[in-house]
């Protein structure tokens, strides 16, 4: 892993442990809530986790909270014209935060199944408290969201740019033959004020060694804090495809999964909106540049393809984002290594 800052005098190092993992995905349907349980097939009292299960079926509009016996504790219904937007969280105060989208878009400029459109906050009684919409010809919400302890919500959004704009940023024409190009930005939304309060854009943090006349020109290996606009070295419209986001309040950092690079990245959230556009500012002193990256050193020419550790990973999260610096679980990261070929799909990582 490459890290570019110290915190409390300690550098980050990484250890990789592999655990076996069984991922269960199920779909269920029912005609009446009068039945005793929903979807429960077996229960081992001494082995199952305590608590409740939040279920957001992909082709239904309702969210269900189930107890360990499979009984419905609460249900948040919605219009059948809407389907899940791939993220849903139950807050400590009982409110629900979820992404959703129209089942059929009126104008589809992106055409991807992990798309979103709305992020909404509901009370326990299913009253809509706040709603954010982003889906137009230039931007669309997609994949994960991250509720923060201050009440704000981090969201991932595609940014659609033309191929001509891409070439002006230093993309090699041989790997820029599609009609348009999807990059990424991160939005922080305040539901109480209904306003965006912070933003980070991948296009503000590029490096390329193709066109010397462009300001982003440089030696890739000398700038691991920057994103090589010409990697991966194949043609794909959805360039980065962020598929998860997590927030660490103790560090004030954002953790991003970038499966097209086969890496996860960490950026500094302590920056101002303006500092997030550049390379100076924040606790790291690096502005919005990457302060940590791990999984595929070949992505910034610091190794070969044989050094790759992550393979189109999903669901990258800190195991305890509230852990203090001297806690045993400080810096632990858990992820699903989606396409690793040795059968060990879940990776447990520790940053120190």
N, C-alpha and C positions, 0 to 999 in steps of 0.2 A: 504494500500500500504506500502511496505517496502522500505525505502530509507536509504542510508548508508553514506551520506555526507551532509554538509551544504554549501550554497553559499550565500555570503554577509551576513552571520549571520542568514539567514532565513531557517528554516527546511521546507521540503515539507510536505504538507498535501493534502488530496484529498476530493473532494465533488462530488457527483454523481447526475446528473440531467438527467431526461429522456425526450426526445422529440419524438413526433410521426414522423414517417418518411415513405415516399412512395418512393420505389426504382423502377424506370422504366428501363426496359431492352428491347430494340427492335432491330430487324434485318430488314434491308431494302435492296432492290435490285432495279436496274434500267437499262434500255436499252440505254438511251441516256442522256447526260448532257444538252441537249437543253430544258428540262423541267424546269419549273419555280422554283420548290423547291424539296428537297429530304427529305422524311420522315416526314415533318411537317404536323400534323393533326389539331392542335389548338394552338392559341396564345392569352394569356391574357396580353395586353400591360402594365397594371399597376402592374402585379404580377411577371412576369418572370425576371430572373436575366439579368443584362446587360452583353454584351460581346459576346463571340463566344463559340461554342461547338466543341471539338475535339473528333472525332469518329473513332475508330479502330475496324471494324467489325471482329468478331472472326474467321469467315471462309472466309475472303477475305484478300488480300495482301495489299490493299491501305489504306491510312490514309486520312480522310477528315476533313477539317475545315469548319464548317457551321456557318452562321450568324443567328440571331434570327428569320429570315424569312425562314430558311431552305435552303437558297441558298449556293452553294459551293463557298467558298472564296479561298480555295487552296486544292490541292490534291497531295499527295506523293504516286506515284505508285511504285510497286515492281513486281518482277517475281512471277508468279502464283504458283511456286513450294514452296513458303514460306507462312507461316501463322503467325499471331501475337504471341508474346511471353508474353502476358498479361500485358504489361506496355508500355506507350507512353506519352511523355511530350513535350509541345511546350515551347521553351525557350524565354526569353524576346527579344533576338536578331533575332527571327524568325526562328532559327534552330529547327529541330525536333530531339528528341532522342527517339528511339523505340527499343523494343526487338522483335526478330523474330526467327523462327525455320523452318527447313525443314518440309514439310507436312508429309513426311515419312522418318524416320531416317534410315541411312544405317546400323548402329550398335546401337541397343537400349539396353543400360545397365540399364536403369532406368524405362522406361515404365510408365510415368505419364503424364496426359494431361496438367498440368500447367507448363510443361517444357519449357525451352528456349534453345538458342544455340548462338545467336548473340545479341550484343548491338551495335547499329549504330547511327551515327550522320549525319543528312542531312541538307543541306542548304534549304532556302525557295524555291529555284528553283529545288529542288530534286536532287542536286548533293551530292553524298556520300563523306563525309569529313573524317570520321574515322569509323573503325569497330573493334570490339573485339569478339573473338570466344572462347567459353569454352564448350566443349561437348566431353568427352572421357570416358574411362572405369572407371575413378575415380571421375570426377567432371562434373556437368552440371548446367548451369544457370537456374533459375526458378523464377516464380512469379514477384515480383516488382523490380524496379530500382529507384534510387534517384539522379537526377542531383544536383550538388552543385554549389554555386555561384562562386567558383574558377575555374569552368569548368570541374572538375573531376566528376565522376559518381560512386555512390555506387551500388553494385550488390549483390544479394543473390545467393549462389551456394550450391547445394547438394555435400556432400563428401561421397563417397561410401567406406565402410570398411567391412572387413570380420567379421563373427561372432566370430572367434577365436580372432581377434584383440579386439573385443568388450568385450569378457570375460577377456582378459588381463587388461582391464581398470576397471573391477569391476562389470560388468553387471551380474545379477543373471541368471544362465542358464535356469531357469524356464520361464523367459520372454525374452529369446534370442534364439529362436528356428528357426528363419528364416535364409535363406542362406546368406544374407548380410544385412547391416544396413546403413541407410542414416542419416548422421548428417549434420551440416550446417557450412558454413563459409561466411564471408562478405569480399568483395573485393572492393578496391577503385582504379579506373582506370583513368589515365591521358590520354585523347584522343590525345592531342597535341604531347606528347612524346610516345604515344602508349605503355605505361608500367603500371604495377601494382605498386602503391606507398605505399599501406597500406593494412593490412589484419588482420582479427580477426577470430579465430576458436573456436567453442563451445567445442571441445575436450580438449582445454587447461584450461577449467574452470569447472572441474567436482568435485562432492562429492559423496561418496557412503559409506554405512555402512554394506556392505556384506563381503568384503575381507580385513582383517586387514593387510595383507602383501603388499597391494598396497598403494602408496603414497597419493592417493585421499581419503583414508579412514578417516572418521570423523563422528561426530554427525550431522545429516541433519539440525536439527532445529538451530544449532549453526552457520550454514554457509548459510544464505539466499542469499549471494552474489555468491554462486556456484550452479551448475546445477546437480540435482540428476539423475545420469545415470540410476537408476532403476525406475524412474517415467516417464510416466504412468505405472501402474501396470498391463499392458496387452501387448499382443504380437502385434507389429506393425513395419513394416520395416521402414517407414518414421517417424522417432522418433520425430522430432520437427516441421517440416513442416512450416517454416517461410513463411508467406503470404503477408507481407508488411514491408516496411522500410521507415523511414523518418529521416531527418537531421535537427537539430536546430543549426544554425550558432552562435547565441548569446551564447548558452551554450556549443557549440562544443560537442554535444552529439547525439547519434544515437538511434532512437526509433524502436523497433522490435516487430512485432506481432508473438507470438508463440502459435498457436491455440491448439496444442496437450497438452500443459500445461494449457490452458485457461488463459493465462496471456499475458501482454505486458512487455517487458524488456527495460531498458535503459542502454547503455554502453557508456564509455568515449572515444571520438574520439581524444582527445588531447594527447593521448599516442603516443610514437614511435611504430613502427612495433614490436620491441622486447618487449617493455613494455606491448603491447596488449596480449602477450603470458602469462604474469604473473599476479601478484596481487599487484604490486607496480608501481607507476608512474602516470603521467597525473594530471590534475587539481583536480581530485577526490582523488588521492593518492591510488586508488584501481586497477590500471593497467587495464586489460581487464575483470576483474570480473564485475558482474552485480552491478550497482550502484542504481538501482531502479527496482522494480517489483510489479505488481498489477493485481489482478483478481482472484487469487485462492491460498490462503495461505496453503491449503492442499498439494500443490505441494512441499513445503519445510517443511511440518509437523508442521506448525504454526497455524493449525486450522483443522476443519473437512470439509467434503464435503458440509455441509450446509452453509459454509462461502463463497462458490464460487459465484463470481459476473459476471465473463465473461464466455461465452459459445461458443467456437470455433469462436472467433471474427475475423473480417476482416477489412482491410483498416484503420489501426490505424495511425492517423496523428495529429501533432500539428496544431491547427487552424491558428496560425500565428507564424511560426518558426523564424521570424525576430523580434518578440516583445522584447522590452527591459525589464529589470527587474522590473521597476516601471510602466509598461504599464498594463492596465486593463485586457488585454487578454494574458498576459505572462503566459506560462505554460498550456494553455488550450489544451485539447486533445479530439478529436472526433473519434468515432469508430462505426463500425456496429457489434452489439452483435448478431451474426448470429443465434444461436440456443436457445436463451432465450425463455422461454415458457409463458411469461406474455404479449407478444405482443409489448413490448417496445424495439425494436431492436437497436435503435440508442442511444448511451450513450455519454453524454457530461461530461468530467472530467476536473477539474481544479487543477493544482499543484501550490502551493505557498511556 
